[in-house]
Amino acid sequence: MKPVNLAGATIPHVVESKSLRVRSSFSSRLRPARASSPLGGVRAVLEAAGVRDILTKSKGSSNPLNVVRATMQGLAMLKSAEVQAARRDQPVEKLLPFWSRTHAQ
């Protein structure tokens, strides 16, 4: 397993990946979340990567191999919050999920 960029127990930003094969196509969307429980092959991959809080959406074939392949591809596409914020010319605090932002009072 490759290292995965995380923001606590979730992912730092939304990522969508596609697994294209001869007879089937599958797309997977991973979004940061407070707490949830992904199902099937997605759960196994995400738990192995250390991700606990995430929302997932899948479209297309429900073949477990395609689900796992697209999930792993999506995790590989993740960048750290600092790198993604620099790429978007935004502060890191604006990129992170709203519940993990610190507000000075």
C-alpha positions in Angstrom: 0.0 0.0 0.0 1.2 3.5 -0.9 1.2 6.3 1.7 -2.0 8.4 1.6 -2.3 12.1 2.4 -4.8 12.6 5.2 -6.2 15.4 7.2 -6.8 13.8 10.6 -9.1 10.8 10.0 -10.4 12.0 6.6 -9.1 13.1 3.3 -8.0 16.8 2.7 -10.1 17.4 -0.5 -12.6 15.9 -2.9 -11.3 13.5 -5.5 -13.0 11.7 -8.4 -11.4 8.8 -10.2 -12.4 6.5 -13.0 -11.6 2.9 -13.7 -12.1 2.1 -17.4 -12.0 -1.5 -18.6 -13.1 -3.2 -21.8 -16.7 -3.9 -20.8 -17.4 -1.7 -17.8 -16.6 1.7 -16.5 -16.7 2.8 -13.0 -16.3 6.2 -11.3 -15.8 6.8 -7.6 -16.0 10.1 -5.7 -14.4 10.5 -2.3 -15.4 13.4 -0.1 -14.2 14.4 3.4 -16.7 13.8 6.1 -17.2 13.8 9.9 -18.2 10.2 10.3 -19.6 7.6 8.0 -19.2 3.9 7.0 -18.4 3.2 3.4 -19.4 -0.3 2.1 -17.8 -3.3 0.4 -14.4 -3.0 -1.2 -14.3 0.7 -0.6 -14.4 0.1 3.2 -11.5 -2.5 3.1 -9.3 -0.2 1.1 -10.0 2.9 3.2 -9.6 1.1 6.5 -6.2 -0.2 5.3 -5.2 3.3 4.4 -6.2 4.7 7.8 -9.2 6.7 6.6 -12.2 6.5 8.9 -14.4 9.5 8.1 -15.3 9.8 4.4 -18.3 9.9 2.1 -18.2 7.9 -1.1 -20.3 7.8 -4.2 -19.9 5.2 -7.0 -21.4 5.2 -10.4 -21.4 2.4 -13.0 -20.4 -1.2 -12.5 -20.4 -2.6 -9.0 -17.8 -5.2 -9.8 -15.6 -5.3 -6.6 -12.4 -5.3 -8.6 -13.4 -2.0 -10.3 -14.5 -0.5 -7.0 -11.2 -1.3 -5.3 -9.2 -0.2 -8.4 -11.0 3.2 -8.6 -10.8 3.7 -4.8 -7.0 3.1 -4.8 -6.6 5.4 -7.8 -8.5 8.1 -6.1 -6.4 7.8 -2.9 -3.2 8.0 -5.0 -4.5 11.2 -6.6 -4.8 13.0 -3.2 -2.3 15.8 -2.4 -1.5 17.2 1.0 -3.6 20.2 2.1 -0.6 22.5 1.8 0.2 21.4 -1.8 -3.4 21.7 -2.9 -3.8 25.1 -1.2 -0.6 26.4 -2.9 -1.9 25.1 -6.3 -5.2 27.0 -5.8 -3.6 30.1 -4.3 -5.7 29.9 -1.2 -4.8 29.6 2.5 -4.8 26.0 3.9 -7.6 26.8 6.3 -9.9 27.6 3.4 -9.3 24.2 1.8 -9.8 22.0 4.9 -13.4 20.9 5.7 -15.3 23.5 7.6 -15.5 21.5 10.9 -11.7 21.3 11.1 -11.1 25.0 10.6 -10.0 27.0 13.7 -11.7 30.3 14.2 -9.9 32.9 16.2 -12.2 34.7 18.6 
